[in-house]
Amino acid sequence: MEKISRLFYFTVAFSLVCMILISCSRPAHYKNNGKQVTWQGRDIWGGDWSKVVDADPSSFEDLGNGYARDDQKAFLEGRIIKGADGKTFKCLEKPYAVDASHVFHKYTMMTGADPKSFIIHGKYLTEDKNDYFWQGKPIHVADKRTFVIIGNKDNYWTQWAKDKYNAYYMGEQPVPLADYDSFHLIKETDSSGVQGKYAADKYRVYYKDHIVEGADPETFTEIIDWVGQDKHRVYYKWKATDIKDYNQLSHIGGFYSDGSHIYTFEFEVFEDADPLTFRQLDNNWYVDKDHVWWRKKEMKEVKEADAATFQLVDGYAYFNGTTFWTRYAKDKNHVYFDDAVIPPDPETFEIVRFTEGGATTIFDKNHIYQGENSKELQKYLKDKYGRKLKEK
């Protein structure tokens, strides 16, 4: 009951603070004093802010919803909309606006859009006499009469559409469609409304703007965004792989194993790795019986490293006996910071934080490399090595 009461009072107090902060804020707006135009407001902490707008005060007009114009330029939230003609500019439904010759999505001129025939179907889908547009970008529809969005046109994450000639994955090039009536998504939207990357008709499977060559539409499933599976094999995006069954693979960090080979993220054989001993130590380090690799964007073999003795070096919190992650590793010959060899002695290298909130001290039996030369450190070193150490 006491815990519930505390939670209740905390929730109420937090809500009151949020309400007070919001009430202190003020929606951004334009101010024109006849000499200067500014875009200004007040943040949730009660602080006023203001920035000068490069506008002519004598012809300035506030159009609402953050839009404005003068005799030459148009503005959105204080910023100039490049290419817009101020004299003919008008806002439609935000984020769309037009002038005599152009259509604008937010601050960007919409390529090829005709302002005289422009129609807004929703926040994301628009149309003119020649094309449809998704989030301000042309879809390049081949046949407007048969064009349909597959899914919710008011959902940001809707990605697929079709007409009788093409399938369309938004933001990519059209891909020729084999059968209009049977075209469907392989995976419907998830709980967030996000659509899958694969689609199919009765003849073909599609990945975004590519045809998945050789894929069987009847048995094809989408495993994850970039991986598909049919009765024949696994596919990476639109490319067929030599792997027969995704479910027989195990994950080792960013790699896969089938027991006989190690495969990269793209399902290519990682030739140097021993499948029986390959393992991940943390996000960046991988080892097998003969090799040590550091992975950032690419796998890099650390040739100086001894695979048999290679290990990560945790930090030790002396004040409470716990450990913490560091970017250090070592083997019998070297200490490493990320993939670089550094000077300390690997046998006696340590990383210790002696007090809560205190600095981390890095040292070996010979030197203190980082941190405070504290009384706690000197006592620790004397107890362990029988002598004090010097800083380096």
C-alpha positions in Angstrom: 0.0 0.0 0.0 2.8 2.4 0.9 4.5 1.7 -2.5 1.2 2.4 -4.3 0.7 5.6 -2.4 4.2 6.8 -3.3 3.7 5.9 -6.9 0.4 7.8 -6.9 1.9 10.9 -5.4 4.8 10.8 -7.7 2.5 10.5 -10.7 0.4 13.4 -9.6 3.4 15.6 -8.9 5.0 14.7 -12.2 1.8 15.6 -14.0 1.5 18.9 -12.3 5.1 19.8 -13.2 4.5 18.9 -16.8 1.3 21.0 -16.8 3.1 24.0 -15.3 6.0 23.7 -17.8 3.5 23.5 -20.8 1.5 26.4 -19.5 4.8 28.5 -19.4 5.5 27.7 -23.1 4.0 29.8 -25.9 3.3 28.6 -29.5 5.8 30.0 -32.0 4.4 32.9 -34.0 5.5 35.8 -36.2 5.8 39.4 -34.9 6.0 42.4 -37.2 6.8 45.7 -35.6 6.9 47.6 -38.8 10.7 47.6 -38.9 11.6 43.9 -38.4 9.8 40.5 -38.7 10.7 37.8 -36.1 9.7 34.2 -35.5 9.4 33.8 -31.8 8.0 31.9 -28.9 8.6 30.7 -25.4 10.1 27.3 -24.4 8.8 25.0 -21.7 11.2 26.5 -19.2 9.7 29.9 -19.6 12.6 31.3 -21.7 11.7 33.5 -24.6 13.4 33.0 -27.9 13.3 34.9 -31.2 15.0 34.9 -34.6 14.9 37.5 -37.3 13.1 36.6 -40.5 14.6 37.9 -43.8 11.3 39.5 -44.7 10.0 42.9 -45.9 7.9 44.3 -43.0 5.9 46.6 -45.2 4.5 43.7 -47.3 4.7 40.9 -44.8 1.6 38.7 -44.3 1.1 35.9 -41.8 -0.8 33.1 -43.5 -1.2 30.9 -40.4 0.2 27.5 -39.5 3.7 28.9 -39.6 3.4 30.1 -43.2 4.0 33.7 -44.3 4.9 35.7 -47.3 6.1 39.1 -48.5 6.2 40.6 -52.0 9.1 38.4 -53.0 9.5 35.4 -50.7 7.6 32.8 -48.8 8.4 31.5 -45.3 7.7 28.5 -43.1 8.4 28.8 -39.4 10.7 31.7 -40.1 12.8 30.0 -42.8 12.7 31.0 -46.5 11.0 28.4 -48.8 13.5 28.4 -51.7 12.0 29.0 -55.1 8.7 30.2 -53.9 7.1 33.4 -55.3 5.8 35.5 -52.5 3.2 37.4 -54.5 1.3 34.3 -55.6 2.2 32.0 -52.6 -0.6 30.5 -50.6 -0.7 27.7 -48.0 -3.1 24.7 -48.5 -3.2 22.0 -45.8 0.1 21.9 -43.9 2.7 20.7 -45.0 1.6 21.7 -48.6 1.6 25.1 -50.2 1.6 26.5 -53.8 2.5 29.5 -55.8 1.6 30.2 -59.5 4.1 27.7 -60.8 5.1 25.3 -58.1 3.9 23.0 -55.3 5.8 22.8 -52.0 6.1 20.1 -49.4 7.4 21.7 -46.2 10.5 23.6 -47.4 11.0 21.7 -50.6 9.7 22.3 -54.1 7.9 19.1 -55.4 9.5 18.0 -58.6 7.0 18.1 -61.5 3.9 18.9 -59.5 1.3 21.1 -61.1 -0.3 23.7 -58.7 -3.4 24.1 -60.8 -4.5 20.5 -60.6 -2.9 19.6 -57.3 -5.1 17.6 -54.9 -4.4 16.6 -51.3 -5.7 13.1 -50.4 -4.1 13.1 -47.0 -1.0 14.1 -45.1 1.2 11.8 -47.2 -0.7 11.1 -50.5 -1.3 13.9 -53.1 -2.0 14.0 -56.8 -1.9 16.3 -59.8 -3.1 15.7 -63.4 0.1 13.7 -64.3 1.2 11.8 -61.2 0.7 10.8 -57.6 3.1 11.9 -54.9 4.0 10.3 -51.5 5.4 12.6 -48.8 6.2 15.2 -51.5 8.1 12.9 -53.9 6.8 11.7 -57.3 5.8 8.1 -57.5 6.0 8.0 -61.4 2.7 6.3 -61.8 2.3 4.7 -65.2 -1.5 4.4 -65.1 -3.4 6.7 -62.8 -6.7 5.0 -63.5 -5.7 1.7 -61.9 -3.3 3.2 -59.3 -4.1 2.2 -55.7 -2.2 2.5 -52.4 -1.9 -0.8 -50.6 -2.8 -0.1 -47.0 -3.6 3.0 -45.1 -2.9 6.2 -47.1 -2.7 8.2 -43.8 0.0 5.9 -42.3 3.5 7.2 -42.6 4.8 3.6 -42.8 2.7 2.6 -45.8 5.2 1.7 -48.5 3.5 -0.2 -51.3 1.2 0.7 -54.2 0.4 -0.7 -57.7 -1.2 0.1 -61.1 -1.8 -2.3 -64.0 1.8 -1.9 -65.2 4.0 -1.6 -62.1 4.5 -2.2 -58.4 5.7 0.8 -56.4 7.8 0.8 -53.2 7.8 4.4 -52.0 11.1 6.2 -52.6 12.3 3.6 -55.1 11.9 3.1 -58.8 8.8 1.3 -60.3 9.2 -2.4 -60.9 7.2 -4.1 -63.8 4.3 -6.0 -62.4 3.4 -9.5 -63.7 -0.2 -9.7 -62.4 -2.2 -6.8 -61.0 -5.1 -8.7 -59.4 -3.0 -11.1 -57.3 -0.4 -8.6 -56.1 -0.2 -8.6 -52.3 2.2 -8.0 -49.5 4.1 -11.1 -48.2 3.9 -9.7 -44.6 1.1 -7.4 -43.6 1.7 -4.4 -41.3 3.1 -5.0 -37.8 1.6 -3.5 -34.7 3.2 -0.1 -35.6 1.7 -0.2 -39.1 5.0 -0.8 -40.7 4.7 -2.8 -44.0 7.1 -5.5 -45.0 9.7 -5.1 -47.8 8.6 -8.1 -49.8 5.5 -8.5 -52.0 4.3 -11.0 -54.6 1.8 -11.8 -57.3 1.0 -15.3 -58.6 4.1 -15.2 -60.8 6.8 -13.3 -59.0 8.2 -12.1 -55.7 9.4 -8.5 -55.3 11.8 -6.8 -52.9 11.3 -3.1 -53.0 12.1 -2.2 -56.6 13.7 -5.6 -57.6 12.3 -8.9 -58.8 13.5 -11.7 -56.6 14.8 -14.0 -59.3 13.8 -17.7 -59.0 11.6 -17.2 -55.9 8.4 -19.2 -55.5 5.5 -16.9 -54.7 3.3 -19.7 -53.1 5.8 -20.6 -50.4 7.7 -17.4 -50.0 7.8 -15.9 -46.5 9.4 -12.7 -45.1 11.7 -13.6 -42.2 12.9 -10.1 -41.5 13.0 -6.9 -43.6 16.0 -8.1 -45.7 15.6 -11.9 -45.5 13.1 -14.1 -47.3 12.6 -17.9 -47.5 10.8 -20.2 -50.0 10.8 -24.0 -50.4 14.1 -23.8 -52.3 16.4 -21.5 -50.4 17.0 -18.3 -48.3 17.2 -14.9 -50.0 19.1 -11.8 -49.0 17.0 -8.9 -50.2 16.5 -9.9 -53.8 19.5 -12.2 -54.1 19.3 -16.0 -53.9 21.8 -17.6 -51.4 23.2 -21.1 -51.1 21.5 -21.6 -47.7 18.5 -23.9 -47.8 16.8 -23.3 -44.5 17.0 -20.1 -42.4 15.7 -22.0 -39.3 18.8 -24.2 -39.3 21.0 -21.2 -38.8 22.2 -19.9 -35.4 23.1 -16.3 -34.8 26.6 -15.3 -33.6 26.5 -11.6 -33.2 26.2 -10.2 -36.7 27.0 -13.5 -38.3 25.2 -16.8 -38.9 26.4 -20.4 -38.6 25.0 -23.7 -39.9 27.7 -25.8 -38.2 29.7 -26.1 -41.3 30.3 -22.5 -42.3 30.2 -19.0 -40.8 28.1 -16.6 -42.9 28.2 -12.8 -43.0 25.2 -10.6 -42.6 24.7 -10.9 -46.4 24.9 -14.7 -46.2 28.3 -14.9 -47.8 30.8 -17.5 -46.4 33.3 -16.0 -44.1 36.2 -18.1 -45.3 38.7 -17.5 -42.5 36.5 -18.4 -39.6 36.5 -21.8 -38.0 32.8 -22.7 -37.6 33.4 -24.9 -34.5 35.2 -22.2 -32.4 34.0 -18.9 -33.8 32.3 -16.7 -31.2 31.5 -13.2 -30.3 33.1 -11.6 -27.2 31.2 -8.3 -27.4 29.7 -5.9 -30.1 33.1 -5.4 -31.7 35.3 -8.5 -30.9 35.1 -11.9 -32.5 37.5 -14.9 -32.0 38.1 -18.4 -33.1 40.9 -20.8 -32.3 43.4 -19.1 -34.6 42.1 -15.5 -35.1 41.0 -12.4 -33.4 38.9 -9.8 -35.3 37.7 -6.3 -34.5 34.5 -5.3 -36.2 33.4 -1.7 -36.7 32.0 -1.5 -40.2 34.2 -4.2 -41.6 35.9 -7.2 -40.0 39.5 -6.5 -39.4 41.9 -9.3 -38.3 44.1 -8.1 -35.4 47.2 -9.9 -36.4 49.2 -9.1 -33.3 46.6 -10.8 -31.1 47.0 -14.2 -29.6 43.7 -16.0 -30.0 44.3 -18.6 -27.3 44.8 -16.0 -24.5 42.7 -13.1 -25.9 40.1 -11.7 -23.4 38.1 -8.6 -22.7 39.2 -6.5 -19.7 36.4 -5.4 -17.4 36.7 -2.5 -15.0 36.4 -3.2 -11.3 34.3 -1.0 -8.9 36.4 -1.5 -5.7 33.8 0.2 -3.5 31.0 -2.3 -4.2 32.7 -5.3 -5.9 30.9 -5.0 -9.2 32.4 -4.9 -12.7 31.8 -2.6 -15.6 32.3 -2.7 -19.4 35.4 -1.0 -20.9 36.9 -0.7 -24.4 40.0 -2.6 -23.4 41.2 -6.2 -24.1 44.4 -8.1 -23.7 46.3 -11.3 -24.4 49.5 -12.7 -23.1 51.6 -10.2 -25.2 49.6 -7.0 -25.5 46.9 -4.7 -24.1 44.4 -3.2 -26.6 42.2 -0.1 -26.6 39.7 -0.9 -29.3 41.9 -2.5 -31.9 45.1 -0.5 -31.1 48.0 -2.0 -29.2 48.9 0.2 -26.1 51.9 0.0 -23.7 50.7 -1.5 -20.4 51.9 -4.9 -19.2 49.1 -7.3 -20.0 49.7 -9.6 -17.0 49.2 -6.9 -14.4 46.9 -4.4 -16.3 43.9 -3.3 -14.3 41.1 -0.7 -14.5 39.7 0.2 -11.1 37.2 2.8 -9.8 37.9 3.1 -6.0 35.1 5.4 -5.0 31.5 5.8 -6.2 31.5 8.7 -8.6 35.3 8.8 -8.6 37.7 8.7 -11.5 38.6 5.5 -13.2 42.3 4.5 -12.6 44.2 2.6 -15.2 47.5 1.0 -14.3 49.8 -2.0 -14.3 52.6 -3.0 -11.9 54.9 -0.3 -13.3 52.9 2.8 -14.0 49.7 4.7 -13.4 48.4 5.6 -16.9 45.2 7.4 -16.1 43.4 8.5 -13.0 44.2 9.9 -9.6 47.2 8.9 -7.6 45.0 8.5 -4.6 45.6 7.1 -1.1 43.2 4.2 -1.9 45.2 3.4 -5.1 48.6 3.5 -3.3 47.3 1.2 -0.5 45.8 -1.2 -3.1 49.1 -1.3 -5.1 51.3 -1.7 -2.0 49.1 -4.5 -0.7 49.2 -6.2 -4.1 52.7 -5.5 -5.3 54.6 -4.4 -2.2 55.5 -1.0 -3.6 54.0 2.3 -4.8 53.9 3.1 -8.5 54.8 6.3 -10.4 52.5 8.1 -12.8 53.2 8.1 -16.5 
